[in-house]
Amino acid sequence: MDIKEIKDYKPSFVFRSNHLNTIFPSFFRKIDDVNYERSRIITEDNDFIDLDWSKVNSKKLVVILHGLEGCANRHYVKGMCRIFNRNNWDALAMNYRGCSGEMNKTLRFYHGGATDDLDFLINYIEKDYEEIVLVGFSLGANLILKYLGDGQFKLNHKLKAAAVISAPCDLKDTMVSLQKKGNIIYSSMFLKDLKEKVKLKKEDFPNDISPEDIKNIKSLKDFDDKFTAPVHGFKDAYDYYEKCSCKKFLKNIKIPTLIINALDDPFLSEKSYPVEEAALNENLVLLMPKYGGHVGFSSLHEKDYWTEKTVFKFINSLEERKQL
């Protein structure tokens, strides 16, 4: 796709504040015309993943992945479902383990590199579709990019393209950015929710999680040191960040993939803008609009947000090219 075909995100003056752009949709955007049907799949380790479907009886499917402590009901997920539905695509919103409103059964949880669940999902549902595309936000964006490039799994032949928004391509630097004073509102919110889930986990696994560990979780890095890393097989938080950051895998991506990272994203550091990687891989299209915040790209007057229109235009351009 010619990048010149994509119109830039040009927000009203009020949304040139990156924090307001980030926060506004969560409080004020309401999407009532996407109605999910839930199904549940049982994983190979006897856990479950809850799936929220919005179907239009299509043979084409978009699989949408949410961000940290998100779920299928987030406005950005539903907005993406809606634009694809309107253009004759089925939509599937994946809820990570523990994110569907019911705590999962195993000690393990979800994290930015848990690509095994994504691969299991795709191969479980692919029989009903002729083609599948992936769309991810924030943590889900990193997860998709890692999945496409790390070579751990043989990708299903029906997987044709991907698009990600606000991708933290370097997890360590993103954690550092979130701990900055200006981002305390976000890090505190994430940490509160994550600690509550660990407390619930402790009820089911009292021998694996100690009250002292929970008490000592004072930051997102502490959470990853005390829980994410040991539970999921990493040495410590830094080992998790190093092994699961998608940036080093971008050179290996072999399907058309769009990355949208706003330059004013308060979560992202310079390392999350993969300019060199995109230049060296013809399958990558990198957009870096001046404004947008983190999973923001807000609008007061547009039903579809700029990211939704841009992602669909990218996917649709690939469809049109196949027909030539």
Backbone torsions as a table, in degrees:
resi	resn	phi	psi	omega
1	MET	NA	135.9	177.0
2	ASP	-74.9	118.9	-177.7
3	ILE	-59.8	-23.2	-179.7
4	LYS	-68.9	-16.4	179.5
5	GLU	-74.4	-15.7	-175.6
6	ILE	-92.2	124.1	176.5
7	LYS	-73.4	142.9	-179.0
8	ASP	-72.7	155.3	174.0
9	TYR	-79.2	116.7	-178.7
10	LYS	-123.4	90.3	-175.3
11	PRO	-77.9	162.7	170.4
12	SER	-65.7	165.9	-173.8
13	PHE	-54.8	-38.9	-174.9
14	VAL	-63.3	-30.2	-178.0
15	PHE	-92.4	14.5	170.5
16	ARG	-85.3	0.3	167.9
17	SER	-88.6	118.3	-174.3
18	ASN	-65.9	-34.0	-180.0
19	HIS	-72.1	-42.2	177.9
20	LEU	-63.5	-40.5	179.0
21	ASN	-63.2	-36.2	179.5
22	THR	-70.5	-42.9	-172.3
23	ILE	-83.9	-34.9	-171.2
24	PHE	-51.8	-51.3	-175.3
25	PRO	-62.5	-32.6	-178.4
26	SER	-63.9	-30.0	-177.3
27	PHE	-98.5	-29.2	-168.4
28	PHE	-119.9	-12.3	-179.8
29	ARG	-90.8	123.0	179.0
30	LYS	-120.2	128.5	178.2
31	ILE	-122.3	107.3	-174.3
32	ASP	-106.1	-3.0	-174.1
33	ASP	-105.9	22.6	170.4
34	VAL	-117.6	116.9	-176.8
35	ASN	-114.9	116.0	-175.6
36	TYR	-86.5	152.1	163.2
37	GLU	-118.5	126.5	-174.8
38	ARG	-93.6	141.0	169.5
39	SER	-133.7	165.7	-178.2
40	ARG	-132.1	134.6	174.3
41	ILE	-114.4	144.6	-179.8
42	ILE	-97.0	126.7	-176.7
43	THR	-80.8	171.0	-177.2
44	GLU	-67.7	-20.7	176.9
45	ASP	-97.8	21.5	175.2
46	ASN	65.0	30.1	171.8
47	ASP	-103.4	-170.5	179.1
48	PHE	-140.4	155.2	173.2
49	ILE	-127.9	126.4	179.1
50	ASP	-92.3	133.3	-176.0
51	LEU	-118.3	133.9	176.5
52	ASP	-111.2	119.5	-173.7
53	TRP	-104.9	141.4	168.5
54	SER	-130.5	98.9	-168.9
55	LYS	-105.5	147.9	173.8
56	VAL	-129.1	21.8	179.6
57	ASN	61.8	47.5	179.4
58	SER	-103.2	162.5	171.9
59	LYS	-98.8	5.6	177.0
60	LYS	-114.8	139.3	-174.5
61	LEU	-133.5	134.1	168.8
62	VAL	-105.8	128.5	176.1
63	VAL	-104.2	124.7	-172.4
64	ILE	-115.3	130.8	-178.6
65	LEU	-113.9	130.2	-177.2
66	HIS	-85.8	179.9	-179.2
67	GLY	-93.8	-171.8	-179.3
68	LEU	-57.1	126.1	179.7
69	GLU	57.6	25.8	174.4
70	GLY	-93.8	-164.6	177.4
71	CYS	-168.6	-179.4	-177.7
72	ALA	-66.1	-19.8	-177.1
73	ASN	-86.6	0.2	177.4
74	ARG	-63.5	145.3	-176.7
75	HIS	-56.8	-38.7	-176.1
76	TYR	-69.5	-31.7	176.7
77	VAL	-70.4	-47.4	-178.9
78	LYS	-65.5	-36.3	177.3
79	GLY	-62.0	-39.5	178.6
80	MET	-71.0	-39.5	174.9
81	CYS	-55.8	-46.5	-173.4
82	ARG	-63.0	-45.1	-176.5
83	ILE	-69.4	-33.8	176.8
84	PHE	-72.1	-42.3	176.2
85	ASN	-56.7	-44.1	-177.6
86	ARG	-63.4	-22.2	-179.8
87	ASN	-108.8	27.9	171.2
88	ASN	68.6	42.3	170.0
89	TRP	-120.7	137.3	165.8
90	ASP	-70.0	152.2	178.2
91	ALA	-128.6	139.3	177.4
92	LEU	-129.2	119.1	175.8
93	ALA	-99.9	118.2	-179.6
94	MET	-87.1	128.6	170.8
95	ASN	-97.0	123.8	178.6
96	TYR	-64.9	164.5	178.2
97	ARG	-54.3	125.3	178.5
98	GLY	85.1	4.4	-175.9
99	CYS	-111.9	5.4	-174.2
100	SER	-98.2	4.6	-175.9
101	GLY	102.6	-5.3	178.2
102	GLU	-136.7	128.7	-178.7
103	MET	-66.1	138.1	179.4
104	ASN	-71.4	170.0	-168.0
105	LYS	-87.6	-30.7	-174.1
106	THR	-91.3	167.9	177.8
107	LEU	-65.7	-35.6	-178.6
108	ARG	-65.8	162.5	-170.3
109	PHE	-130.2	-136.5	171.5
110	TYR	-130.1	160.5	174.4
111	HIS	-160.6	177.9	-171.8
112	GLY	-69.6	-6.8	178.8
113	GLY	-123.9	15.2	-176.0
114	ALA	-79.7	68.4	-174.9
115	THR	-77.2	-13.7	-179.1
116	ASP	-64.2	-38.0	179.0
117	ASP	-68.1	-37.6	178.1
118	LEU	-65.0	-44.1	179.6
119	ASP	-64.0	-43.0	177.9
120	PHE	-59.1	-44.5	179.9
121	LEU	-60.8	-49.9	-176.9
122	ILE	-59.3	-44.8	-178.4
123	ASN	-73.3	-21.4	177.3
124	TYR	-75.0	-38.4	-172.8
125	ILE	-102.3	-4.3	-170.8
126	GLU	-67.6	-21.1	-174.9
127	LYS	-63.1	-23.2	-176.8
128	ASP	-93.2	2.6	-173.8
129	TYR	-134.0	151.5	177.4
130	GLU	-90.5	-29.4	176.6
131	GLU	-150.0	150.1	-176.8
132	ILE	-133.6	138.8	172.0
133	VAL	-126.3	155.8	-178.3
134	LEU	-114.3	140.2	173.0
135	VAL	-133.2	130.0	-177.9
136	GLY	-136.0	151.5	-179.1
137	PHE	-121.6	131.9	172.8
138	SER	54.6	-118.7	179.0
139	LEU	-55.0	-38.3	177.2
140	GLY	-65.1	-28.3	176.5
141	ALA	-67.8	-46.5	177.4
142	ASN	-60.9	-42.2	-178.3
143	LEU	-60.3	-44.7	179.5
144	ILE	-64.3	-46.3	-177.8
145	LEU	-63.8	-39.9	176.0
146	LYS	-63.5	-45.1	-179.9
147	TYR	-57.4	-43.0	-177.5
148	LEU	-70.8	-25.8	-171.3
149	GLY	-115.4	-14.3	-171.3
150	ASP	-83.8	-11.3	175.4
151	GLY	75.0	8.7	-178.8
152	GLN	-69.2	-32.8	-178.8
153	PHE	-124.8	147.6	171.2
154	LYS	-76.6	119.1	-174.6
155	LEU	-71.2	139.1	178.1
156	ASN	-61.5	138.4	-174.8
157	HIS	-67.4	-15.2	179.1
158	LYS	-84.5	-7.8	178.9
159	LEU	-80.7	113.0	-167.9
160	LYS	-106.9	-27.9	-174.4
161	ALA	-165.8	169.9	178.4
162	ALA	-150.8	157.6	173.8
163	ALA	-145.8	137.7	-178.3
164	VAL	-133.2	150.9	-177.2
165	ILE	-127.8	133.5	177.0
166	SER	57.3	55.4	-175.1
167	ALA	-83.7	118.8	175.9
168	PRO	-81.3	80.8	-171.5
169	CYS	-66.1	-20.1	173.9
170	ASP	-122.4	105.4	-172.4
171	LEU	-68.8	-36.1	179.4
172	LYS	-63.0	-49.5	-178.5
173	ASP	-67.0	-31.3	176.0
174	THR	-66.1	-40.9	176.8
175	MET	-61.3	-42.7	179.1
176	VAL	-63.1	-42.5	179.0
177	SER	-62.1	-41.3	-179.0
178	LEU	-66.6	-24.0	-179.8
179	GLN	-84.4	-5.2	179.2
180	LYS	-67.9	154.4	-174.6
181	LYS	-55.1	-40.4	-177.0
182	GLY	-69.2	-13.7	-177.9
183	ASN	-110.5	13.6	-174.4
184	ILE	-60.4	-31.2	179.9
185	ILE	-62.9	-36.7	-179.2
186	TYR	-76.8	-49.6	-176.7
187	SER	-62.8	-37.5	179.1
188	SER	-65.6	-40.1	179.6
189	MET	-65.1	-47.7	178.9
190	PHE	-60.5	-45.9	-175.7
191	LEU	-64.3	-40.9	178.6
192	LYS	-59.1	-48.0	-178.9
193	ASP	-65.2	-42.1	-178.8
194	LEU	-65.8	-40.5	179.4
195	LYS	-65.7	-37.1	177.1
196	GLU	-62.4	-38.0	178.9
197	LYS	-69.6	-36.5	177.9
198	VAL	-65.6	-36.4	176.9
199	LYS	-62.5	-39.5	176.1
200	LEU	-66.1	-39.6	177.9
201	LYS	-60.8	-39.2	-177.9
202	LYS	-60.0	-32.7	179.1
203	GLU	-62.5	-35.2	179.7
204	ASP	-89.0	-24.7	-176.4
205	PHE	-132.2	65.1	-175.1
206	PRO	-64.3	-24.8	-179.0
207	ASN	-84.7	-11.2	-176.9
208	ASP	-103.9	-19.0	-178.2
209	ILE	-129.0	121.2	-177.9
210	SER	-97.1	149.9	175.7
211	PRO	-58.2	-32.4	-179.1
212	GLU	-66.2	-39.5	177.9
213	ASP	-62.0	-44.6	179.7
214	ILE	-63.0	-42.6	179.8
215	LYS	-60.7	-33.9	-176.1
216	ASN	-85.4	0.0	177.2
217	ILE	-81.6	101.3	-177.0
218	LYS	-111.3	-9.8	-176.4
219	SER	-150.1	170.1	177.3
220	LEU	-64.3	-35.9	176.3
221	LYS	-64.7	-40.1	176.5
222	ASP	-59.4	-42.0	179.3
223	PHE	-59.9	-44.5	-179.4
224	ASP	-69.7	-32.2	176.1
225	ASP	-69.8	-43.4	-172.4
226	LYS	-86.6	-24.7	-175.1
227	PHE	-127.0	-62.9	-174.4
228	THR	-53.0	-50.7	-174.9
229	ALA	-65.4	-58.0	-176.0
230	PRO	-64.9	-36.1	-178.2
231	VAL	-69.9	-31.5	-174.2
232	HIS	-108.2	13.0	169.9
233	GLY	88.9	21.5	176.4
234	PHE	-104.8	154.8	-178.9
235	LYS	-66.3	-44.6	-179.5
236	ASP	-163.4	-174.2	-177.3
237	ALA	-59.7	-42.1	-176.9
238	TYR	-67.3	-34.5	175.8
239	ASP	-64.9	-41.6	175.7
240	TYR	-60.2	-48.5	-178.5
241	TYR	-61.6	-42.4	-177.5
242	GLU	-65.4	-44.6	-174.5
243	LYS	-78.2	-23.7	-173.0
244	CYS	-108.2	-7.9	175.5
245	SER	-66.4	133.4	-172.1
246	CYS	-78.9	-16.0	-167.5
247	LYS	-55.7	-42.6	-176.7
248	LYS	-72.1	-11.0	-180.0
249	PHE	-98.0	-7.3	-173.4
250	LEU	-62.1	-31.3	-178.3
251	LYS	-64.7	-18.8	-176.0
252	ASN	-95.2	-3.6	-175.5
253	ILE	-69.2	130.7	-171.9
254	LYS	-117.3	6.0	174.6
255	ILE	-120.2	153.8	-179.5
256	PRO	-56.8	128.2	-174.5
257	THR	-140.5	128.0	178.8
258	LEU	-102.6	131.8	176.0
259	ILE	-119.3	124.2	177.8
260	ILE	-117.8	109.5	176.4
261	ASN	-127.1	113.8	178.9
262	ALA	-67.7	142.4	-178.9
263	LEU	-69.4	-20.3	179.4
264	ASP	-101.0	17.5	-179.4
265	ASP	-61.7	118.7	-176.9
266	PRO	-70.2	-15.4	-178.5
267	PHE	-87.1	-23.5	-166.5
268	LEU	-100.8	141.9	173.0
269	SER	-98.7	177.9	-179.4
270	GLU	-57.2	-31.3	-177.5
271	LYS	-69.9	-12.5	179.7
272	SER	-93.0	11.3	175.6
273	TYR	-113.6	91.5	-170.5
274	PRO	-80.5	65.9	-176.1
275	VAL	-64.6	-48.7	-177.9
276	GLU	-65.4	-41.6	-179.1
277	GLU	-62.7	-41.4	179.2
278	ALA	-67.1	-36.5	179.7
279	ALA	-66.9	-28.5	-175.9
280	LEU	-93.9	-9.2	-178.6
281	ASN	-123.0	112.2	-175.9
282	GLU	-66.6	-13.4	179.3
283	ASN	-83.0	-10.6	-177.2
284	LEU	-100.8	135.0	170.4
285	VAL	-119.5	119.0	-178.1
286	LEU	-109.7	122.3	175.0
287	LEU	-112.6	131.5	-179.4
288	MET	-129.6	73.7	179.2
289	PRO	-63.3	152.1	-176.9
290	LYS	-63.6	-36.5	-177.1
291	TYR	-119.9	165.8	176.2
292	GLY	149.5	-25.4	-176.0
293	GLY	63.4	-155.3	179.5
294	HIS	-105.7	114.0	-175.5
295	VAL	48.3	41.7	179.9
296	GLY	-103.0	-91.6	178.8
297	PHE	52.8	45.4	-171.3
298	SER	-72.1	159.3	175.6
299	SER	-147.8	141.5	177.5
300	LEU	-86.8	-25.1	-169.1
301	HIS	-121.3	-11.6	-176.6
302	GLU	-96.8	131.1	176.9
303	LYS	-66.0	-46.3	176.5
304	ASP	-95.0	130.8	177.3
305	TYR	-74.1	160.2	-177.2
306	TRP	-56.6	-40.8	-179.3
307	THR	-63.1	-38.9	-179.1
308	GLU	-66.1	-45.1	178.3
309	LYS	-65.3	-38.8	-177.7
310	THR	-70.8	-43.4	178.1
311	VAL	-62.0	-46.4	-179.5
312	PHE	-65.0	-39.0	178.6
313	LYS	-61.2	-39.5	177.9
314	PHE	-62.8	-49.6	-179.8
315	ILE	-64.1	-42.9	-177.4
316	ASN	-66.7	-32.8	178.8
317	SER	-64.6	-32.5	176.8
318	LEU	-69.7	-38.7	176.4
319	GLU	-61.3	-45.9	-178.0
320	GLU	-65.3	-35.8	-179.5
321	ARG	-66.6	-35.4	179.2
322	LYS	-63.7	-29.3	-174.5
323	GLN	-84.9	-9.3	-179.2
324	LEU	-73.4	NA	NA
